[in-house]
């Protein structure tokens, strides 16, 4: 069924709550593990309908944030979501505290119960009102960002469309586009500061109500970190600073010389190839045609997946006013149907939509019938992003379908950009640790913190003279910081794993792809560190873990460069 034809049903929270509470009561009075397992099946039937309609509502809202009906539905889910979350927590606690827990763990999985334990630490009835407030503030931010218009060279456009000019091969155009972006965003600076102030306060309040020192610990529980903690992330940051930052700075500085650039400005950071980074060959339709050919060539399973996506019109990729400015993959479990939203802008990023976001979607397709896919998906977001970022690299074998004679240039650009992302993504996460450990920071102090981290992790980039950016405000349109705190490090962890798969695929593509598919199919059924170990991908949490990887990627990039 096409996404546009799927019926939406408003779910009254009272009706939903009554059904779930009945199940919870029966679990508490159950006389056997088998009885509880049957109740779990009934719970999942209810959950499937709820998740499908909640996700369908958000899909339609984000496709048009001015649609009055779905704006109201989104507000409704914002208001009732915390109550529903608390209900799920009560259900989890009923299972966790069951006298038949040992038998349930044996028939289900200790991993499943570990996820429930972490979820329980992130929820309590006493923070429901705060969660409602948080949701409303996040929606306020989303509406503000999606409603912005930027006038560039006589044309009004969305932020996503303007960002397309960041990749122009003409330096003056890039500079003008960055200045336009910064000048307009500066007019919203006070609003953005106020929104984030309120988010920090409400998140800190929730954490303290739950007995945590600050929001960092609560944030980790909300991200369902089940096999690593903030100390592991500290080690990862150290590995990035020692092993990745020097390589990135060296490669980007050398590359700047190829571009004829003496002083590396922030508006130079989006372009890598002299003469302009490669752009997709052909139209939007050509990109999807190439994607279909690629996925059919990869495997039978991936071929069936892309056919399902295209037949059901499960991509919305046109940039337009009032559309949410980012990109995501969602899932409608009742129909076993993934959905992808993005904003095409004529750059190589358009191809990433049918590799990165489609990597998420392909995983959802593969684990649709897994034991725990409805309750915990594929596991943590670091696992999810490993699926998507690795797919970007597995697409290299077929990349000429999208870039023609510029395929090699794309590979160089893609790999250097991906390696360069790791320090930036680490800044995003480190910044949030500092802010939430010091919730009384002023807006000016937060901006100074961002600038300091940029100098440490991106020492080759100059921000001087560029509105908004020179004041250390770039973080304010990194939506994850406002909307999904502590999410961003998952991309960095996943990027290191993806490079592991890339290097393996260059030696034996079929073996690497088979290990990748096996990792994908175990979504939600194994811990991330165990998935990496089984796939023969080094853990990023050990001291010095990224040194060899960075060296190999640098050597690979230099080799590719000789072929351009």
C-alpha positions, -999 to +999 in steps of 0.1 A: +000+000+000+013+035-009+022+056+021-002+083+010-031+058+010-025+044+044-054+052+067-047+072+098-066+066+130-065+089+160-058+069+191-075+082+223-050+079+250-077+068+275-087+038+253-051+029+247-042+032+284-071+010+295-060-018+272-024-017+283-033-015+320-055-045+317-025-064+303-002-051+331-026-063+358-028-097+342+010-100+341+012-092+378-013-119+386-001-145+360+007-180+372+033-190+347+059-176+322+039-190+293+009-170+304+030-138+305+044-146+270+009-147+256+001-114+273+032-100+257+019-110+223-013-091+230+006-061+242+027-061+209-005-061+189-017-030+206+018-014+204+020-021+167-012-002+160-001+027+183+034+030+167+020+028+132-004+057+137+020+077+158+047+074+131+022+081+103+011+112+121+047+125+124+055+116+088+026+137+076+034+165+100+070+167+090+062+166+053+041+198+060+045+215+093+017+239+083-010+211+079-034+221+106-048+186+112-014+170+117-001+199+136-028+192+161-021+155+160+016+162+166+007+184+195-015+156+209+013+131+208+036+157+224+011+160+252+002+124+256+036+108+247+050+111+282+019+094+297+022+066+272+059+064+279+052+060+316+026+033+307+053+014+288+076+018+318+049+002+341+046-027+316+084-031+316+085-031+354+058-058+355+081-080+335+113-070+353+097-077+387+078-109+377+086-140+398+089-158+365+117-134+352+144-161+350+121-183+329+112-153+307+148-143+302+155-179+291+127-179+266+132-143+254+167-129+259+189-112+286+196-085+261+158-077+259+156-074+297+187-052+298+170-028+275+140-028+297+161-020+328+177+010+310+143+022+298+130+020+334+158+042+346+148+069+322+111+071+332+089+080+362+054+094+367+069+124+385+086+137+353+056+134+330+047+171+331+083+180+324+084+156+294+053+173+280+070+206+284+102+193+267+082+180+238+065+213+233+098+232+233+113+208+208+083+213+185+087+250+189+123+247+177+113+224+148+086+248+136+110+277+139+137+260+118+114+245+092+095+279+087+127+299+080+132+314+045+165+327+031+167+351+002+197+344-019+204+362-052+168+372-056+153+339-048+136+328-015+144+293-004+145+269+025+177+264+046+182+230+030+181+245-005+205+273+005+229+248+019+232+233-016+253+264-025+278+255+002+292+230-022+296+254-051+330+253-068+330+291-068+344+303-035+327+336-037+293+318-040+301+296-010+311+327+010+279+345+000+257+315+009+274+311+043+270+348+050+233+347+040+228+317+062+246+333+091+229+368+087+194+353+087+201+329+116+215+358+136+181+374+135+168+344+154+197+342+178+178+353+209+149+329+201+174+300+197+191+309+229+159+311+248+146+277+234+178+260+244+179+276+278+145+262+285+154+227+272+185+226+294+165+236+324+137+212+319+161+183+312+182+191+342+150+193+364+139+158+352+173+143+359+174+157+394+139+145+401+151+110+392+181+113+415+208+119+390+234+146+394+227+160+359+211+152+326+241+133+312+232+101+330+196+104+322+204+112+286+225+080+283+196+060+296+172+077+272+195+067+244+194+031+257+231+027+261+233-009+273+270-018+268+290+014+272+290+045+293+304+080+294+338+068+304+339+047+272+330+078+253+357+097+270+382+071+257+367+074+223+371+112+223+407+107+233+412+083+205+397+108+180+418+136+193+450+116+191+445+096+160+419+111+138+423+148+142+459+150+130+451+129+099+420+150+091+438+183+096+468+171+075+446+158+046+423+188+046+452+213+047+469+195+018+436+194-001+431+231+004+463+237-015+448+217-044+419+240-042+442+271-043+432+281-008+458+296+015+435+304+045+411+276+052+377+292+060+346+276+073+329+281+039+357+260+023+349+229+044+321+216+022+342+213-010+370+188-016+374+183-053+391+211-074+366+224-099+337+214-077+327+183-059+309+157-082+272+160-084+247+133-093+244+126-130+208+132-142+175+139-124+159+127-093+143+099-113+178+089-125+190+086-089+161+062-080+167+042-112+203+038-102+193+028-067+170+001-080+197-013-102+223-012-073+201-029-047+191-056-072+228-063-079+237-065-042+214-093-033+179-108-037+168-094-004+180-059-011+163-060-045+129-069-030+134-041-004+140-013-030+110-026-050+088-023-020+101+013-013+095+025-048+062+008-054+047+023-022+062+057-028+081+056+004+104+085-004+097+122+001+128+140-011+116+174-025+128+205-005+099+229+001+087+255+026+072+241+058+088+208+053+110+196+082+146+205+072+165+173+080+163+137+069+151+105+086+139+070+082+107+060+099+089+027+101+052+016+100+051-018+116+015-026+108+024-026+071+061-036+076+069-005+056+098+019+060+096+055+050+123+080+041+121+118+043+149+140+029+155+173+011+172+169-023+194+199-032+213+188-063+244+177-044+261+144-036+240+143-005+210+133-026+227+100-033+234+096+004+196+094+008+194+062-012+224+048+006+225+061+042+187+065+049+180+034+028+205+015+050+182+022+079+152+013+059+168-020+047+175-029+083+139-023+093+129-045+064+153-073+074+143-074+111+105-069+106+099-103+120+126-104+147+115-112+183+121-077+197+120-054+166+088-037+177+099-031+213+136-022+209+141-020+171+177-028+161+191-020+195+209+013+202+213+041+177+250+034+173+239+000+158+213+017+136+239+042+123+264+014+116+238+000+092+233+032+073+269+045+072+282+011+061+257+010+033+271+042+020+304+025+015+290-008+002+275+014-026+310+023-038+310-008-060+281+007-080+287+044-075+293+050-112+255+046-117+251+079-099+283+098-108+294+084-141+330+093-150+333+112-117+329+080-096+365+080-084+363+117-074+331+109-054+349+081-035+377+104-025+353+132-015+330+107+003+358+091+023+376+123+032+343+139+042+333+109+063+367+109+081+364+146+086+330+142+102+343+122+131+360+151+148+330+174+142+305+148+155+327+144+186+325+182+192+287+180+191+287+153+217+314+168+239+296+202+238+265+186+252+284+169+280+299+202+291+265+221+288+245+195+309+273+192+334+272+230+338+235+238+332+238+274+345+260+284+316+250+316+298+244+316+261+277+334+256+296+308+276+280+280+255+291+297+224+327+301+237+327+265+246+318+256+210+345+278+196+371+263+220+362+227+210+363+237+173+399+250+178+408+217+195+392+192+171+391+212+139+423+233+142+426+239+104+392+258+101+389+295+105+356+310+115+366+347+115+344+372+097+315+349+090+283+360+107+268+335+132+297+311+128+324+334+142+303+338+174+304+300+180+267+295+170+270+268+144+256+243+169+222+260+169+211+245+136+225+211+145+190+198+152+201+168+172+214+191+200+179+205+205+158+175+195+178+143+204+204+150+231+235+127+231+224+111+198+253+125+177+281+104+190+263+073+176+272+086+141+308+088+151+310+054+166+292+040+135+315+058+111+345+040+125+327+007+121+317+017+086+353+023+077+361-011+090+336-026+066+349-004+037+385-016+042+373-052+044+351-048+012+381-035-008+398-069+000+368-092-003+335-075-010+312-106-008+326-117+026+324-081+040+288-077+027+278-111+042+292-101+076+273-068+073+240-085+065+245-109+095+251-079+118+220-062+104+198-093+109+207-095+146+191-061+153+180-058+189+191-093+197+228-087+206+249-060+222+268-036+200+303-047+211+294-083+204+281-075+170+313-057+161+334-086+175+315-111+154+319-089+123+356-087+130+354-049+134+377-034+162+360-018+192+364+020+193+364+020+231+399+007+236+429+030+241+445+037+207+418+018+189+416+043+160+453+047+152+456+018+127+422+026+112+432+063+106+465+053+091+448+028+067+421+053+057+448+080+050+468+055+028+436+046+010+427+082+003+462+090-010+459+060-033+425+070-046+438+105-052+464+092-076+436+079-098+417+112-100 
